[in-house]
Amino acid sequence: MTTTTGEASEDQLGTPTVAATLCVTVGGFSAEEEAREVGIAVRDCVILLSRHFNLSRLDGVTVAHDYLHALASLDRGYKTNHVITPSDGHAVGVAMTPSVLREGTLMSHIVFNAHIVAPITKPDPESIQLPLHVIAHECAHVEITHKFDEAFPGVLLRQRHGDAREAFRWQVILACWDEYAATRLSANFGEDPTDGYEETFLKHMAEARSKARAFIHAYRRHGNVDQVYAEVYGVLGDVLKFAAYVVGNADGHQVEVAERAALSAALAGHWFEPFFRRLHEACRALGEQHGRWTGTTLFEVIGDIADEVVALCGIKHCYLPDGRLYLDIP
């Protein structure tokens, strides 16, 4: 895995990898001229970034003021009851790159909140820094998904998991790897997101264990094992995911976590600290083999960490002699 650390000529970056027919759909603008201007600017930016990222599997780009509707109405190319929604809470989602199927091929479609990327048309360099970084981050996701699908064809969107643990575990594995890799690859494009990533992670880390306990406490009343397992795995998986943002960005900037005073101080002696360091090691190991994996062993390390975090916070798992998953909630 490589990162960009300075200016590069177009020849050094290579030829564009995105399809010449790339379609950028723009919606929700009050003026047609503004919509066209934003659409052209975003398209030009994506084409330029495709000299750095492999965007040959980019299905298209949507820029919408009604971001929630754009995500929910995206044609994913297969039947599903799952409605795509942006993250909220401490981290409010402004862009996403869902996987889609097009004639049997796994592709990626980027959806942007227009409020975030529209300033890409501004003439001053300061205004374009945030949209440039957001666009680069999502372009990185396109390449990352492509490389995973090449290494493990038929897995993304098409593989069925045997039980809830396997499904939740792989959600966390893929979320951590995707965000580690995307933040590492896009670290040096546009605005520096370091402070924001660290602030978001620390907020999630501070309240994760208490939230998990609250879910387990509520379980004593409702008794729904599937519900509490999803809730606890979800909140703890988010901590791991936002930790992956932090370490990926740090590696992209070639900065050691120890150099970040507030982050290091918050981690020191915290129950999550050993998991944070193990996650960093696991993601770095995956990054060293980016796109050249011969099996899922390195990915499973992240899953093992997730299982241990969930167990520490109150839900242990085991398998019965008949192979069924059993959840122990002391």
Backbone torsions as a table, in degrees:
resi	resn	phi	psi	omega
1	MET	NA	131.3	-178.1
2	THR	-120.3	159.9	177.1
3	THR	-130.7	161.0	178.8
4	THR	-96.8	129.6	-176.4
5	THR	-120.0	7.7	179.4
6	GLY	-171.2	-171.7	179.2
7	GLU	-70.3	145.7	178.0
8	ALA	-140.7	142.5	178.8
9	SER	-76.7	163.8	178.7
10	GLU	-61.9	-35.2	179.1
11	ASP	-64.3	-39.6	179.2
12	GLN	-66.9	-34.4	-179.1
13	LEU	-78.0	-19.1	179.3
14	GLY	90.8	-173.7	-177.5
15	THR	-85.1	156.7	178.2
16	PRO	-60.8	140.6	179.6
17	THR	-102.2	-12.9	-179.0
18	VAL	-76.5	150.2	-179.8
19	ALA	-63.5	141.6	179.9
20	ALA	-63.1	-22.4	-178.8
21	THR	-90.1	13.5	-177.5
22	LEU	-48.6	127.6	-179.5
23	CYS	-108.0	127.4	174.5
24	VAL	-112.1	115.6	-179.7
25	THR	-97.2	127.0	-176.4
26	VAL	-120.0	133.5	-178.3
27	GLY	-145.3	153.6	173.9
28	GLY	90.0	5.0	178.6
29	PHE	-83.3	143.8	-178.8
30	SER	-75.8	-26.2	-178.7
31	ALA	-120.4	131.7	-178.5
32	GLU	-63.0	-36.9	-179.3
33	GLU	-63.0	-41.9	179.0
34	GLU	-65.8	-41.4	179.4
35	ALA	-60.7	-44.1	-179.9
36	ARG	-64.9	-41.0	-179.2
37	GLU	-63.4	-44.6	179.5
38	VAL	-65.6	-43.8	179.9
39	GLY	-59.2	-43.7	179.8
40	ILE	-66.4	-42.7	-178.2
41	ALA	-64.9	-42.3	178.6
42	VAL	-65.6	-42.0	179.3
43	ARG	-62.3	-44.6	179.5
44	ASP	-62.0	-39.7	-179.9
45	CYS	-65.5	-43.4	179.2
46	VAL	-63.2	-42.0	179.2
47	ILE	-62.7	-42.6	178.4
48	LEU	-63.4	-43.6	179.9
49	LEU	-68.0	-22.9	178.7
50	SER	-70.6	-7.8	171.0
51	ARG	-78.1	-19.3	179.9
52	HIS	-103.6	-41.6	178.8
53	PHE	-103.9	150.0	175.0
54	ASN	-82.4	105.7	-177.7
55	LEU	-110.8	27.3	-179.4
56	SER	-67.7	-16.9	177.7
57	ARG	-104.6	21.2	177.1
58	LEU	-81.4	117.7	-178.4
59	ASP	-75.8	-36.8	-178.0
60	GLY	168.7	177.4	-178.8
61	VAL	-132.6	136.4	175.3
62	THR	-120.8	130.3	176.1
63	VAL	-119.3	114.5	-172.3
64	ALA	-138.1	140.3	173.3
65	HIS	-73.4	-33.8	174.0
66	ASP	-90.8	78.3	-173.9
67	TYR	-63.2	-41.1	-179.2
68	LEU	-61.1	-44.9	179.9
69	HIS	-66.8	-38.5	179.9
70	ALA	-61.6	-41.1	178.0
71	LEU	-67.9	-47.7	-175.4
72	ALA	-65.4	-31.1	-175.3
73	SER	-96.3	2.7	-179.1
74	LEU	-61.8	130.3	175.1
75	ASP	-74.3	110.6	-176.3
76	ARG	-93.0	-5.3	174.2
77	GLY	84.5	8.7	177.9
78	TYR	-157.8	162.0	-179.0
79	LYS	-80.4	130.5	178.3
80	THR	-156.3	146.1	175.3
81	ASN	-92.6	-5.7	-178.6
82	HIS	-77.2	123.2	177.9
83	VAL	-97.2	125.1	180.0
84	ILE	-74.1	128.2	177.8
85	THR	-131.8	147.9	178.9
86	PRO	-74.9	158.8	175.4
87	SER	-69.1	153.5	176.3
88	ASP	-138.5	-165.7	-177.7
89	GLY	83.3	-130.2	-178.4
90	HIS	-68.8	-27.6	179.2
91	ALA	-122.4	113.4	-178.7
92	VAL	-95.9	119.1	-177.1
93	GLY	-68.2	136.5	179.8
94	VAL	-125.5	-5.2	179.6
95	ALA	-161.0	150.6	179.4
96	MET	-154.3	151.5	180.0
97	THR	-127.1	78.2	179.9
98	PRO	-69.0	150.6	173.7
99	SER	-81.2	143.6	177.8
100	VAL	-135.4	161.2	175.7
101	LEU	-110.4	129.3	177.8
102	ARG	-129.2	107.7	-178.5
103	GLU	53.2	42.2	176.7
104	GLY	84.9	-5.0	-179.5
105	THR	-101.6	134.0	177.2
106	LEU	-75.3	124.6	179.3
107	MET	-126.8	176.6	176.9
108	SER	-128.0	138.3	177.6
109	HIS	-121.4	124.3	-178.8
110	ILE	-91.2	130.7	175.6
111	VAL	-120.0	124.2	-179.3
112	PHE	-113.5	143.8	166.8
113	ASN	-75.4	120.4	-174.6
114	ALA	-59.8	-31.0	-179.4
115	HIS	-60.1	-29.6	-176.5
116	ILE	-85.5	-41.9	-173.4
117	VAL	-94.0	-15.0	-178.6
118	ALA	-57.1	-34.3	179.1
119	PRO	-64.0	-4.2	177.1
120	ILE	-60.6	-17.5	-179.9
121	THR	-86.5	-9.1	-176.3
122	LYS	-68.2	148.0	-177.4
123	PRO	-78.7	-20.7	-176.5
124	ASP	-87.9	139.3	-177.1
125	PRO	-58.1	-33.4	-176.2
126	GLU	-64.9	-38.9	-175.9
127	SER	-67.0	-28.6	-174.2
128	ILE	-89.2	-6.2	-174.2
129	GLN	-63.7	-46.4	179.8
130	LEU	-65.7	-51.8	178.8
131	PRO	-59.7	-36.2	178.3
132	LEU	-61.6	-43.9	-179.2
133	HIS	-66.1	-43.3	-179.9
134	VAL	-61.6	-43.4	179.5
135	ILE	-65.1	-43.2	179.6
136	ALA	-62.8	-41.2	-179.5
137	HIS	-60.0	-44.5	-179.5
138	GLU	-71.4	-34.0	175.1
139	CYS	-63.6	-37.3	176.5
140	ALA	-60.6	-39.8	178.4
141	HIS	-59.7	-37.3	179.4
142	VAL	-60.1	-47.7	179.9
143	GLU	-64.9	-42.5	-177.9
144	ILE	-61.9	-44.8	178.3
145	THR	-63.5	-40.6	178.7
146	HIS	-59.9	-48.0	-178.0
147	LYS	-64.8	-38.7	178.9
148	PHE	-65.5	-42.3	-179.0
149	ASP	-66.2	-35.2	176.6
150	GLU	-66.5	-38.9	-179.1
151	ALA	-74.7	-35.2	-176.5
152	PHE	-132.1	70.7	-178.1
153	PRO	-62.1	144.1	177.0
154	GLY	82.1	6.5	-178.0
155	VAL	-93.8	-60.4	-176.7
156	LEU	-63.1	128.3	-179.4
157	LEU	70.4	-13.7	-171.0
158	ARG	-119.5	-10.2	-178.0
159	GLN	-95.3	134.1	176.2
160	ARG	-94.3	136.8	178.9
161	HIS	-92.2	149.1	-174.8
162	GLY	-72.1	-31.7	-179.2
163	ASP	-156.5	179.0	-175.9
164	ALA	-62.5	-40.9	-179.4
165	ARG	-59.7	-47.6	-179.0
166	GLU	-61.4	-40.1	-179.3
167	ALA	-66.6	-48.8	-179.5
168	PHE	-65.0	-41.0	-179.8
169	ARG	-58.3	-45.9	-177.9
170	TRP	-74.2	-27.1	172.6
171	GLN	-61.2	-43.3	179.7
172	VAL	-69.5	-43.1	178.7
173	ILE	-55.3	-51.7	-176.1
174	LEU	-69.2	-37.7	178.8
175	ALA	-63.5	-44.6	-179.5
176	CYS	-65.1	-47.6	-179.7
177	TRP	-63.7	-46.7	-177.7
178	ASP	-58.8	-46.0	-176.2
179	GLU	-75.6	-34.6	173.9
180	TYR	-59.2	-51.5	-175.9
181	ALA	-65.8	-42.1	-177.8
182	ALA	-66.7	-42.1	179.3
183	THR	-69.2	-34.6	178.9
184	ARG	-68.0	-44.2	-176.6
185	LEU	-72.5	-28.9	-175.9
186	SER	-102.9	5.9	-171.9
187	ALA	-54.9	-34.9	-171.7
188	ASN	-101.8	17.4	176.0
189	PHE	-105.8	121.5	174.1
190	GLY	69.3	-145.1	-173.3
191	GLU	-64.2	142.1	177.0
192	ASP	-79.8	115.5	-176.0
193	PRO	-91.9	7.5	-170.2
194	THR	-52.0	-53.0	-176.6
195	ASP	-60.1	-41.9	-179.2
196	GLY	-65.1	-43.5	178.9
197	TYR	-61.5	-44.7	-177.9
198	GLU	-66.9	-41.2	179.6
199	GLU	-61.8	-44.7	-180.0
200	THR	-63.1	-45.2	179.7
201	PHE	-61.4	-46.8	-176.6
202	LEU	-63.4	-34.8	176.6
203	LYS	-65.7	-43.6	178.3
204	HIS	-65.7	-42.0	-178.6
205	MET	-63.7	-38.4	-175.5
206	ALA	-64.9	-31.2	-174.2
207	GLU	-113.4	0.8	-173.2
208	ALA	-61.6	-47.9	-175.2
209	ARG	-67.4	-39.0	179.0
210	SER	-67.5	-35.9	177.0
211	LYS	-66.3	-42.1	178.4
212	ALA	-60.6	-43.0	178.9
213	ARG	-64.4	-37.4	178.8
214	ALA	-64.8	-40.0	177.4
215	PHE	-63.4	-41.4	-180.0
216	ILE	-68.0	-37.5	177.1
217	HIS	-62.5	-42.7	179.2
218	ALA	-65.8	-32.3	178.1
219	TYR	-60.1	-31.9	178.7
220	ARG	-60.5	-22.3	178.9
221	ARG	-95.4	-44.9	-175.2
222	HIS	-88.4	-26.8	174.5
223	GLY	71.1	13.3	-178.7
224	ASN	-92.0	103.5	-176.8
225	VAL	-64.3	-43.5	-179.7
226	ASP	-58.9	-41.1	-178.8
227	GLN	-64.5	-49.7	-176.3
228	VAL	-67.6	-33.8	179.0
229	TYR	-65.8	-42.5	177.9
230	ALA	-64.5	-40.6	-178.2
231	GLU	-67.2	-47.1	-177.2
232	VAL	-69.2	-45.0	178.9
233	TYR	-63.3	-34.2	-179.2
234	GLY	-67.4	-48.0	-176.7
235	VAL	-69.3	-35.7	178.5
236	LEU	-77.5	-32.2	174.2
237	GLY	-63.4	-34.3	177.6
238	ASP	-64.3	-39.7	178.2
239	VAL	-60.6	-44.5	178.8
240	LEU	-64.2	-41.4	-179.7
241	LYS	-62.3	-46.1	-178.6
242	PHE	-72.1	-25.6	170.7
243	ALA	-65.6	-37.0	178.9
244	ALA	-65.1	-37.5	173.3
245	TYR	-55.8	-47.6	-174.8
246	VAL	-63.4	-49.1	-175.5
247	VAL	-73.4	-32.1	176.5
248	GLY	-65.8	-43.8	177.8
249	ASN	-63.8	-40.4	178.4
250	ALA	-62.1	-44.5	179.1
251	ASP	-66.2	-35.2	177.8
252	GLY	-64.2	-35.6	178.5
253	HIS	-90.1	-0.6	-179.2
254	GLN	56.6	46.7	178.8
255	VAL	-118.7	133.5	176.8
256	GLU	-80.2	143.4	179.6
257	VAL	-56.7	-34.4	-179.6
258	ALA	-61.4	-21.8	179.7
259	GLU	-78.4	-13.4	-178.7
260	ARG	-95.5	99.4	-169.4
261	ALA	-58.3	-51.9	-176.3
262	ALA	-64.3	-40.2	179.4
263	LEU	-64.9	-47.9	-179.5
264	SER	-62.0	-40.4	-179.5
265	ALA	-65.7	-40.0	-179.7
266	ALA	-69.0	-33.8	-179.1
267	LEU	-77.3	-30.9	-174.1
268	ALA	-56.5	117.8	178.0
269	GLY	77.3	-2.6	-179.7
270	HIS	-75.4	149.0	-178.8
271	TRP	-59.8	-26.0	-176.5
272	PHE	-85.5	-12.9	-173.9
273	GLU	-53.5	-49.7	-179.3
274	PRO	-63.2	-32.6	177.8
275	PHE	-69.8	-38.0	177.4
276	PHE	-59.2	-46.8	-177.8
277	ARG	-68.5	-39.7	178.0
278	ARG	-66.2	-38.7	177.6
279	LEU	-63.0	-41.8	178.9
280	HIS	-59.7	-46.2	179.2
281	GLU	-61.7	-42.2	-178.9
282	ALA	-65.1	-43.0	-179.9
283	CYS	-67.4	-40.0	177.3
284	ARG	-61.7	-41.0	179.1
285	ALA	-62.5	-40.3	176.9
286	LEU	-65.9	-39.8	179.1
287	GLY	-62.8	-34.4	178.6
288	GLU	-64.0	-27.8	-178.4
289	GLN	-108.6	22.0	-172.6
290	HIS	-49.4	113.8	178.4
291	GLY	81.5	-3.2	-178.5
292	ARG	-117.0	19.9	-178.8
293	TRP	-66.5	142.6	177.9
294	THR	-109.4	0.6	179.0
295	GLY	-172.6	179.7	-175.6
296	THR	-95.7	7.4	-174.4
297	THR	-54.3	-46.3	-178.6
298	LEU	-65.9	-33.7	177.6
299	PHE	-68.8	-39.2	-177.7
300	GLU	-61.6	-25.1	177.8
301	VAL	-58.9	-41.2	177.7
302	ILE	-64.1	-39.7	177.5
303	GLY	-62.5	-38.3	177.6
304	ASP	-63.1	-41.0	177.9
305	ILE	-62.1	-44.2	179.8
306	ALA	-60.7	-45.7	178.1
307	ASP	-58.8	-40.7	-179.0
308	GLU	-67.8	-39.2	177.6
309	VAL	-63.2	-44.9	179.5
310	VAL	-62.9	-41.3	179.0
311	ALA	-64.4	-43.2	179.8
312	LEU	-61.2	-33.8	-176.2
313	CYS	-92.7	5.9	168.2
314	GLY	130.0	-6.0	179.3
315	ILE	-128.8	111.5	177.9
316	LYS	-102.1	148.8	-179.0
317	HIS	-121.4	156.1	169.7
318	CYS	-156.8	171.1	179.4
319	TYR	-116.3	131.8	179.6
320	LEU	-72.9	163.8	-179.9
321	PRO	-53.9	-28.7	179.8
322	ASP	-86.7	4.8	176.0
323	GLY	92.4	-4.2	-179.2
324	ARG	-76.4	146.6	177.7
325	LEU	-75.1	132.2	175.1
326	TYR	-121.2	132.1	-179.0
327	LEU	-110.3	124.8	179.3
328	ASP	-104.0	116.9	-179.2
329	ILE	-119.0	89.1	-174.5
330	PRO	-58.3	NA	NA
